[in-house]
Amino acid sequence: MLLEFLVFAALLFVVAGFVVLIWRTTVYSRRMLSETMKMRRRFQDRYEAKELDREREFLERKAKFAVREGLLQNRADQILLRENELESAKKNLDLRERQLRDLSAEYARKLENVAGTTFEEARAEIVRAAEANAVEEARQIRHKILEQSETDLQHDANRILLTVMQRIAPRMNEEQSGSIVEIPAEEVKGRLIGREGRNIRSFEQVTGATLIIDDTPGSVLVSCFDPFRRHIAMQTLRHLIEDGRIHPQSIEAFYEEAKNEAQKDSVEIGTRACDSVGVYDVPENIRILLGRLQYRLSYNQNTLDHSIETAKIAGTLASEMGLNVDLAKRAGLFHDIGKAINEENEESHALAGARVLRMSGEAEAIVNAVEGHHNDVPHTTLLGSLVMVADSISATRPGARTFSTEGYIERMTSLENIARRFEGVTDAFAIQAGRELRVIVSSAEVDDVGAHAIALKIRRAIEEELTYPGKIHILVIRELRVSEEAR
């Protein structure tokens, strides 16, 4: 019974729960349906309000378009009326133009009858007269402009040249063929001469310069027409005096040392020359050649001083003419650089210098200015003409050059060159102002008989090719040296 009761109670509980669930579901469904209906009414009201707004906006726009359409129609009517007026005016103008044309033709016929010529002939006559007047007026204007331009150019050219000449230092030429070397004591003169004159003969044979020892106290004179050779001889003599050991072997040793020092000094001299005119980034080989110009003369004018002066003049001219000042200075400084190598080349110094500059990477404008400053090649830029003018100003100013000295140097050089061209000759030196020619021959190539033959050939060549006062003593030196080294 209890079990049945429990089962009945459970069933009753389940049925009651199911009834409650159905009731709650029905209540919730009714509530949701009510909410849905309310929401639908709200959406419908909102949609109807938007539709009313859109309809009202549409009506307002339609009214505006109607007003604008009316305005456009009025504007079109006005334009059409204006076009009609313009068309009427155009017809009136065409009629007036035809009337004027007819009237002009009638007047032209009357004028032709009165003047006895046609309209075309009259117009051609007027054109010819106008052309003649225009040509004459143009000729007068051109003549006036040319006269004014010539006057202005002449004035500017004079002003530029005067400015340049004012800036040139009027230093007179002071180059000489002799240099004085001071000695500490008078007994040094005797040691320089040596026993039976062997030291002075060895010094002159090695250096190619003449050593003049006279009664002048405290000094001796080194004489040579070649400044480079004279400089090396002076340095050799100073080393001998400082060392105190004066004999043929020490003379040769100090001569080689002085020659090496001169080559090293060339770099420093060339660098100072570049700095003095404001030319930078110069390769070392170019600076060496510039330094060698210190020992070259052109008509007794120092070639390095001449190059520096030319660079300054070229820079001043370029500044006045509105050209590149740096290029002008560089070309002016390098224009005679070929003279430092012309002894080794048969070509002119201008072409030799241009070849070296081109190999060193210089600008083509500078190379052309250098190779054309003596008109060896045509100029491609104004820089070449500028360097020619600067070179001429530096060379022809008063005191710049001494032509008699240049002739003396040429005679000495010719004398040495005649001796050097014979086979077996290693070197030749003209000393004693050209009164003596010392010729050094190779003992391996020339024997004693050959030395006599060379002396005779040199004498005949000098007599045939040169004109000279007095006599020239030819001394051929053949010396055999044998050396061994003990270890």
C-alpha positions in Angstrom: 0.0 0.0 0.0 2.8 2.3 0.9 4.5 1.7 -2.4 1.4 2.4 -4.3 0.9 5.5 -2.4 4.4 6.7 -3.2 3.9 5.9 -6.9 0.7 7.8 -6.9 2.2 10.8 -5.1 5.1 10.8 -7.6 2.7 10.8 -10.5 0.7 13.5 -8.9 3.8 15.6 -8.4 4.8 15.1 -12.0 1.4 16.0 -13.3 1.3 19.1 -11.1 4.8 20.1 -12.3 3.8 19.6 -15.9 0.6 21.7 -15.4 2.7 24.5 -13.8 5.2 24.4 -16.7 2.4 24.6 -19.2 0.8 27.6 -17.3 4.1 29.4 -17.1 4.9 28.8 -20.8 1.5 30.1 -21.7 2.0 33.2 -19.6 5.5 33.8 -21.0 4.2 33.4 -24.6 1.4 35.8 -24.0 3.9 38.3 -22.5 6.3 37.9 -25.5 3.5 38.3 -28.0 2.4 41.5 -26.2 6.0 42.8 -26.3 6.3 41.9 -30.0 3.2 43.7 -30.9 4.3 46.8 -29.0 7.7 46.7 -30.8 6.0 46.2 -34.2 3.7 49.2 -33.5 6.8 51.3 -32.6 8.7 50.3 -35.8 5.6 50.9 -37.9 5.2 54.4 -36.3 8.9 55.2 -36.9 8.7 54.0 -40.5 5.6 56.0 -41.1 7.3 59.1 -39.6 10.3 58.6 -41.9 8.1 58.2 -44.9 6.4 61.4 -44.1 9.7 63.2 -43.8 10.9 61.8 -47.1 7.7 62.8 -48.8 8.0 66.3 -47.3 11.6 66.6 -48.5 10.7 65.3 -51.9 8.0 68.0 -52.2 10.4 70.7 -51.1 13.1 69.6 -53.6 10.5 69.4 -56.3 9.4 73.0 -55.5 13.1 74.2 -55.7 13.7 72.4 -59.0 10.5 74.0 -60.4 11.8 77.5 -59.3 15.3 76.7 -60.8 13.7 75.4 -64.0 11.8 78.7 -64.3 15.0 80.7 -63.8 16.9 78.7 -66.4 14.0 79.1 -68.9 14.2 82.9 -68.3 17.9 82.8 -68.9 17.5 80.8 -72.0 15.0 83.3 -73.3 17.4 86.2 -72.6 20.3 84.4 -74.4 18.0 83.7 -77.4 17.0 87.3 -77.4 20.7 88.4 -77.2 21.6 86.1 -80.1 18.9 87.6 -82.2 20.2 91.1 -81.4 23.8 90.0 -82.2 22.7 88.4 -85.5 20.9 91.6 -86.4 24.0 93.7 -85.5 26.2 91.4 -87.5 24.0 91.8 -90.6 24.2 95.6 -90.1 28.0 95.4 -89.8 28.3 93.3 -92.9 26.2 95.8 -94.8 28.3 98.7 -93.5 31.5 96.9 -94.4 30.3 96.3 -98.0 29.3 100.0 -98.2 32.8 101.0 -96.9 34.5 98.6 -99.2 32.6 100.0 -102.2 33.4 103.5 -101.1 37.1 102.7 -100.6 37.3 101.1 -104.0 35.7 104.2 -105.5 38.1 106.5 -103.7 41.1 104.3 -104.8 40.0 104.5 -108.4 39.7 108.3 -108.1 43.2 108.5 -106.4 44.8 106.3 -109.1 43.2 108.5 -111.8 44.6 111.7 -110.1 48.1 110.2 -109.3 48.6 108.3 -112.5 49.7 105.1 -110.7 48.2 102.0 -109.4 47.7 101.1 -105.7 50.2 98.2 -105.9 52.9 100.4 -107.4 52.3 103.0 -104.7 52.5 100.4 -101.9 55.7 99.0 -103.3 57.3 102.5 -103.5 56.3 103.1 -99.9 57.9 99.7 -98.8 61.1 100.5 -100.6 61.4 103.9 -99.0 60.7 102.4 -95.5 63.4 99.7 -96.1 66.0 102.3 -97.2 65.3 104.4 -94.1 65.4 101.3 -91.8 68.8 100.2 -93.3 70.3 103.6 -92.9 69.1 103.9 -89.3 70.4 100.4 -88.5 73.8 101.2 -90.0 74.0 104.4 -87.9 73.0 102.5 -84.7 75.5 99.7 -85.5 78.3 102.2 -86.1 77.5 104.0 -82.8 77.4 100.7 -80.9 80.7 99.5 -82.4 82.4 102.9 -81.6 81.2 102.8 -78.0 82.1 99.1 -77.6 85.6 99.6 -79.0 86.1 102.6 -76.7 84.9 100.6 -73.7 87.0 97.5 -74.6 90.1 99.6 -75.1 89.5 101.3 -71.7 89.0 97.9 -70.0 92.0 96.4 -71.6 94.2 99.3 -70.6 92.9 99.1 -67.1 93.5 95.4 -66.8 97.0 95.6 -68.2 97.9 98.5 -65.9 96.5 96.6 -62.9 98.6 93.6 -63.7 101.8 95.6 -64.3 101.3 97.4 -61.0 101.2 94.1 -59.2 104.4 92.8 -60.8 107.5 93.2 -58.6 109.9 95.3 -60.7 112.9 93.2 -59.6 115.8 93.4 -62.0 117.6 90.3 -63.1 120.3 89.3 -60.7 121.3 85.8 -62.0 125.0 85.4 -62.5 127.4 82.7 -63.5 129.5 82.7 -60.4 128.8 82.1 -56.7 130.9 82.9 -53.7 131.6 80.3 -51.0 133.0 81.5 -47.7 135.9 79.6 -46.1 136.9 79.6 -42.4 140.6 80.2 -42.9 143.0 81.1 -45.7 145.0 77.8 -45.4 141.8 76.1 -46.8 142.7 77.6 -50.2 145.9 75.7 -50.3 144.2 72.4 -49.4 141.6 73.0 -52.1 144.4 73.4 -54.6 146.2 70.3 -53.4 149.6 69.0 -54.2 150.5 70.2 -57.7 146.9 71.2 -58.2 145.4 67.7 -58.1 142.5 68.6 -55.8 141.3 71.6 -57.9 141.7 69.6 -61.1 139.7 66.7 -59.6 137.0 69.1 -58.3 136.6 70.8 -61.7 136.6 67.4 -63.5 134.0 65.9 -61.3 131.6 68.9 -60.9 132.1 70.5 -64.3 132.5 73.9 -62.6 135.5 76.2 -62.4 136.9 76.9 -58.9 138.5 80.3 -58.8 140.9 80.9 -55.9 142.4 84.4 -55.8 143.5 86.9 -53.2 140.0 87.7 -52.0 140.1 87.0 -48.3 137.7 84.5 -46.7 136.1 83.2 -49.9 136.5 81.4 -53.2 134.4 81.6 -56.3 132.5 78.7 -58.1 131.9 79.6 -61.7 129.6 77.7 -64.1 127.1 78.8 -66.7 124.7 76.0 -65.6 122.9 77.0 -62.4 122.1 73.4 -61.4 125.7 72.2 -61.9 127.0 75.3 -60.1 124.6 74.6 -57.2 125.8 71.0 -56.8 129.5 72.2 -57.0 128.8 74.8 -54.2 127.2 72.1 -52.0 130.1 69.8 -52.7 132.6 72.5 -51.8 130.8 73.3 -48.5 130.7 69.6 -47.5 134.5 69.4 -48.2 135.2 72.5 -46.1 133.0 71.2 -43.2 134.5 67.7 -43.3 138.1 68.9 -43.7 139.2 65.9 -45.7 140.0 67.2 -49.2 141.2 64.7 -51.7 139.9 63.3 -55.0 138.0 60.4 -53.4 136.2 62.7 -50.9 135.4 65.1 -53.7 133.6 62.3 -55.7 131.8 61.1 -52.5 130.5 64.6 -51.5 129.6 65.3 -55.1 127.3 62.3 -55.2 125.8 63.3 -51.8 125.2 66.9 -53.0 123.6 65.6 -56.2 121.2 63.4 -54.2 120.4 66.4 -51.8 119.6 68.6 -54.8 117.1 66.0 -56.0 115.4 65.8 -52.6 115.4 69.6 -52.3 113.5 69.8 -55.6 110.3 68.5 -53.9 110.5 71.1 -51.2 111.2 73.9 -53.6 108.3 72.9 -55.9 105.9 72.6 -52.9 106.9 76.2 -51.8 106.3 77.5 -55.3 102.8 75.9 -55.4 101.9 77.3 -52.0 103.2 80.8 -53.0 100.5 81.1 -55.7 97.8 79.0 -54.1 98.0 75.9 -56.3 97.3 72.7 -54.4 96.8 69.0 -55.0 99.9 68.8 -57.2 101.4 65.3 -57.7 105.0 64.8 -56.4 106.5 64.3 -59.8 105.2 67.7 -61.0 106.6 69.3 -57.8 110.0 67.7 -58.5 110.0 69.2 -62.0 109.0 72.6 -60.6 111.9 72.4 -58.1 114.3 71.7 -61.0 113.2 74.9 -62.7 115.0 76.7 -59.8 118.2 75.8 -61.5 117.2 76.6 -65.1 117.6 80.0 -66.8 115.9 81.5 -69.8 117.8 84.5 -71.1 119.3 84.7 -67.6 115.8 84.8 -66.0 115.3 82.2 -63.4 112.6 79.9 -64.8 110.9 79.0 -61.5 110.6 82.7 -60.6 109.3 83.4 -64.1 106.7 80.6 -63.7 105.5 81.9 -60.4 105.3 85.4 -61.8 103.4 84.1 -64.8 100.9 82.3 -62.6 100.2 85.5 -60.6 99.8 87.6 -63.7 97.5 84.9 -65.2 95.4 84.8 -62.0 95.0 88.6 -62.0 94.0 88.7 -65.7 91.5 85.9 -65.1 90.0 87.7 -62.2 89.6 90.9 -64.2 88.1 89.0 -67.2 85.7 86.8 -65.1 87.5 83.6 -65.9 88.5 80.7 -63.6 91.3 82.1 -61.5 92.5 78.7 -60.1 92.8 77.2 -63.6 94.7 80.3 -64.8 97.2 80.1 -61.9 97.7 76.4 -62.4 98.3 76.7 -66.1 100.6 79.7 -65.6 102.7 77.9 -63.0 103.1 74.7 -65.2 103.6 76.4 -68.6 107.4 76.0 -68.6 107.6 72.7 -66.7 108.9 71.0 -69.9 112.2 72.9 -69.5 113.0 70.7 -66.5 113.0 67.6 -68.8 114.0 69.1 -72.2 117.5 67.9 -71.9 116.1 64.4 -72.1 113.7 65.0 -74.9 114.0 66.2 -78.5 110.5 67.8 -78.6 109.8 71.4 -77.6 109.5 72.1 -73.9 105.8 73.1 -74.4 104.9 69.7 -75.8 107.1 67.8 -73.3 105.5 69.6 -70.4 102.0 69.0 -71.8 102.8 65.3 -72.2 103.9 65.0 -68.5 100.8 66.9 -67.3 98.5 64.8 -69.3 100.0 61.6 -67.8 99.6 63.1 -64.3 95.9 63.6 -64.8 95.7 67.4 -65.2 92.6 69.0 -66.8 92.7 69.1 -70.6 92.2 72.9 -70.6 95.5 73.3 -68.6 97.3 70.8 -70.8 96.2 72.6 -74.0 97.2 76.0 -72.5 100.7 74.6 -71.7 101.3 72.9 -75.1 100.0 75.9 -77.0 101.7 78.8 -75.2 104.2 79.0 -78.0 101.6 78.2 -80.7 102.8 74.6 -81.1 99.1 73.6 -81.2 95.9 75.7 -81.5 94.1 76.9 -78.4 90.8 75.2 -77.5 89.9 77.6 -74.7 90.6 81.2 -73.7 93.0 79.9 -71.0 95.7 79.2 -73.6 95.6 82.8 -74.9 95.6 84.1 -71.3 98.7 82.1 -70.4 100.5 83.4 -73.6 99.8 87.0 -72.6 100.9 86.4 -69.0 104.1 84.7 -70.2 104.9 87.6 -72.5 104.3 90.2 -69.8 106.6 88.4 -67.4 109.3 87.8 -70.0 109.3 91.3 -71.6 109.1 93.6 -68.5 112.2 95.7 -68.0 115.1 93.8 -66.4 113.5 90.4 -66.7 115.9 88.9 -69.1 119.4 89.5 -70.3 119.9 88.3 -73.9 123.7 88.5 -73.9 123.9 86.0 -71.1 121.6 83.7 -72.9 123.8 83.7 -75.9 126.8 82.9 -73.7 124.9 79.9 -72.1 123.9 78.7 -75.6 127.5 78.8 -76.7 128.6 76.8 -73.6 125.9 74.2 -74.1 126.7 73.8 -77.8 130.3 73.3 -77.0 129.5 70.5 -74.6 126.9 68.9 -76.9 129.5 68.7 -79.7 131.8 66.7 -77.5 129.0 64.4 -76.1 127.9 63.2 -79.5 131.1 61.2 -80.2 131.1 57.5 -79.3 133.0 56.7 -76.1 132.5 60.1 -74.5 130.7 59.8 -71.1 130.6 63.5 -70.2 131.9 66.9 -71.2 132.3 70.2 -69.3 132.9 73.7 -70.7 134.9 75.7 -68.1 136.9 78.9 -68.0 134.1 80.8 -69.8 134.4 78.4 -72.7 138.2 78.7 -73.1 138.6 75.0 -72.0 136.6 71.9 -72.8 137.2 68.9 -70.6 136.0 65.6 -72.1 135.7 62.4 -70.0 135.9 59.2 -72.0 135.3 55.6 -71.0 138.6 53.7 -70.6 136.8 50.4 -71.5 135.7 51.8 -74.9 138.5 54.2 -75.8 142.2 53.5 -75.7 145.0 56.0 -75.7 145.1 56.3 -79.5 141.4 56.6 -79.6 141.5 59.5 -77.0 143.8 61.4 -79.4 141.4 60.7 -82.3 138.4 62.0 -80.3 140.3 65.2 -79.4 141.1 65.7 -83.0 137.4 65.1 -84.1 136.1 67.5 -81.4 138.5 70.2 -82.5 137.5 69.9 -86.2 133.8 69.9 -85.3 134.2 73.0 -83.1 136.1 74.8 -85.9 133.4 73.9 -88.5 130.3 74.6 -86.4 131.0 77.3 -83.9 132.2 80.9 -84.1 134.2 82.0 -81.1 136.9 84.4 -80.1 140.5 83.3 -79.3 141.3 79.6 -78.7 139.6 76.7 -77.0 141.7 74.1 -75.2 140.4 70.6 -75.5 141.4 68.2 -72.7 140.4 64.5 -73.1 140.6 62.6 -69.9 140.9 58.8 -69.9 141.2 57.3 -66.5 141.5 53.7 -65.6 140.1 52.7 -62.2 140.3 49.2 -60.7 138.6 48.4 -57.4 138.4 45.3 -55.4 136.7 44.5 -52.1 138.3 42.3 -49.4 136.0 40.4 -47.1 
